[in-house]
Amino acid sequence: EKLKEGMDANFRLFITALPDKAFPMGLLQMCTKVTNEPPAGLKAGILRSYTVIVDQDRLERVDTGAAQWRQLLFALCFLHSTVQERRKFGSLGWSIPYEYNNGDLTACILFLEKHLYNGSISWPTFQYMVCEAQYGGKITDNLDRRLFKTYTNVWLNNGTCQEGFSFNPKVPIFKIQDNFVYKVDSHEQISNYHAYIKSFPEIDSPEIFGLHPNADLTFRVKEVNALFDTLSETQPKGGGGGGDGVSREDIVSEKAVEIIGRMPEPYVEEEYRVRINKLGGLTVPLNIFLYQEIQRLQAVLSKVTFMLKQLRLAINGEVVMTEDLQACLEAIYGAKVPGMWLVTVAGDEFSWILPTLGLWFSSLLMRDEQDRTWLMSGRPNTYWLTGFFNPQGMLTAMKQEVCRKHQKDANKWALDDIVYHTEVTNYTNVDSVKSGPPEGCYVHGLFLEGGAWSREQAQMVESEPKTLFVPLPVLMVSANLKNEELKSRKDSYGSQGPY
């Protein structure tokens, strides 16, 4: 109140800060938040480029081939907004989310301008400078580089400046909003470009970016999940309520009792060592893998049981409520997995990562069932590959066993000379698999994103609309000599291989 008396009514305090969870919530609620975020959408992105980077003076800088200059200028801005918009689709857009910025676009525009001053354009040179030198300087993944190179080859060529060129897919899966055609116009006035860009559809079709329409559904789900997470984090986290209402601590305590009651029996090392010896001992690679999996699963069981018991004691006031226990309480109340159950103090992955506590605990029971059945009854007919802590270790152990099996052959196999051999079977139901293969193993539990498997055509096909994930049939995984595998692929798919 004393400050207000001598304070100017027009006084404003600007605080500049990065997003941080430690920022005081009360101060944030009192403030008027001002952010400078990148434009969302193709229309906003190109319009910003034609406001901040491209002006009337830049449109008139090249006299010889002025129409081509203006068309390629628009194509560069369209490409820049496209590669930025792909980031919102996560790993479907780019394997690595690169920080493209206006400096990349400006550098490409300056190169094009100077290149046109020297005469007619060299398309390979122009494409190389955009793809490999300017934007490509940030790209580290080979598939991302291949994708960007495809963009430049298709959108930055002699056909870009010809009448009838458009960025639309030739045969769209879904109709573009209002049947809009994204074409390359040549206007002499910047105002005409502004008017054209403002006529773009409000909602961009993923097919303009070269993606399947399902990618938009993935993006929307990601947005909604982020919104719900934000709402959940900003909810008040006070103590118990009054009257007859059940307090938060009581709810968590009951949930802890329920989880403890459903926890599997702990593994005793002396007992499962005896069982593994009956399966052939620790000289068998897959038995070593099972031994390691049980050790890690037992570590999870012990930690979860201990923390839940400690949490109940802390709620009853019998032990101190530490920060870890408080975080565990808040996570369980929000139906989330406590962070201490997922990662270690050093940040290493401790268990498996799933979005909700229900899914995580169900996975715990299923993992225990697979390991315990394997331990008590012998190897399963098919392995739930995603139910292991180290699925790559399981495949490596299988490869070692196949290699040992061929040690008596005339051409002895060496582990360094063999590669994986995979076949998609006709088994869609795990219960249909009555026995394992003669060599190698069957695995299940894998899903495809961004594609589907056709049993009739025995090949990959496009995803069906609004179906994000498609389960793969049971796979037969084995090993083969590298030379024989390459020969087999060449005979089946030609010199280029399957991909």
Phi, psi and omega in degrees: 000320180294324178295322182295329184297316182258015184264139177292138182295337181265006181291134176225140178251121179259126177245123178256125183207151172281157175301128182213133181293339181276356180296131184301126182295322180297317178295321179297322180289332180282338189272161166262114188276129178238122181234151175245088184260154178296151181298141180257121179105155182296317181298312181295322181294313180291322179297323178293320178299322180275010174244318185268320187256313184260124175231186183296323180296319180292326178297331187259010186286332182251125181267311180282121184071041184298322181296317179296321178301314182292324179292315180291330175298316178293320180297322178295317178295321178295316178298318181298314179293325180296311183292332176286320181293332180297338182295331183290345179272007177068222184291344175288330181278304178223144176296324177232129181284094183284147181268075174289144181218182183295336178297324178295315180294317181298319179297320179294321180294318180295321178296315180298319180299312181291327180294320180288335176297330185274001179130205182292153186281142173259109186296316178301322179294314180299314180296320181295317182295322180287311188281314188265324187268306187280285179291322185295342178296339180263345186277128181246342182267136184296321180292324176294320178295321179296321179295313181295324178296324177295318177303311183293324180293325185271325187258344181237076178215183183298330180289342180299326184268003181267155181292139180098353179287140176212160179273357181291148173294148182297316179231088181293145177289315175246152180291135175292143182306127180059020182053037184291142178248117177276098183245171180258105179265159177238101179248146179274339182251138180296331180295328178292324176295318178300318180294321180292316182295323180292345178275358179298151176299149180290325181251123182278135174280133177301338181293337175295327180274359182088019181250161176286149178305334179296339180298327178293323178295320176300317180295318181294319178298319179297319179296315182295318178298320178295321178296314180295322178297319179295316179297320180294320182289333181269000177290145177297140182239055180283184181280201184291155181274167180266182178068217183269001182292147179277128182285165179296320180297321179295320180296315181293321179297317177296320179294322179296319178297318180297316181293317180299322180293335181261000181294139177295162177295141179292153178272129176260124189301318181299323182287313183285341172293320178297317180296320180292325177297324177291336178276359179128353177085178184275012172273349179268124185306315182291333175290323175298317179298316179299318179301315180292321179296318180295322178299315181290322179294320179296324177298320177293314180301316181295316183292316181296314181298315181298314183294322179294320178293319178295323179296319178296319177296320180293321178296324179279357179082015183272336174227168181286137176279097181284174179297320180295318179291324178295318177295322178296318179299313182295322180294314181295323178296327178270012179060031177250167180273126177303139183299328180293340177276344185261317184228157177277177178298328180281353179095003178282150180291125183262320178226214182253150185256118176224154190289329185235159180294323180298314179294320181296315182290324175298320177295324177300314180294321180291322177296317178297320180297318180295312182293320183290322178294317177299317182294319186272326188243000181098180186298140177286161178292326177218142185261136172279095191296321182284358178267013178250151174292322184231076182298328178296325177296325179295316180293324178295318178297320177298318181295324177296320180294320178296320180297318179295326181296333183258017179292334182273357178292161177299319176261090184300135180276139173246145185300327181286345184260003183245153179229169180286145174235121186237137176228141176271121183272178176268002179282117174258342179246129183298325182293343180285343181278108184269340179203160179284168179287162179300329182216137183089211182204162171263140176229150178218178179095010180262149181232154175254137173238131181088007179192180179213164179249126179263117178291324182294315182270347181055046179201171178286141178226174178292151176293151172282147180304137176066020174241103188280317185236136181236125179290139176277148171297173177298135180256143172259117182246127178219198180226156181208158176298142185302316181294317180293324179293318179295321178295319179297318179295322180293321178293326184275322189240358181093180186294334181282344182083182184285342181204000000 
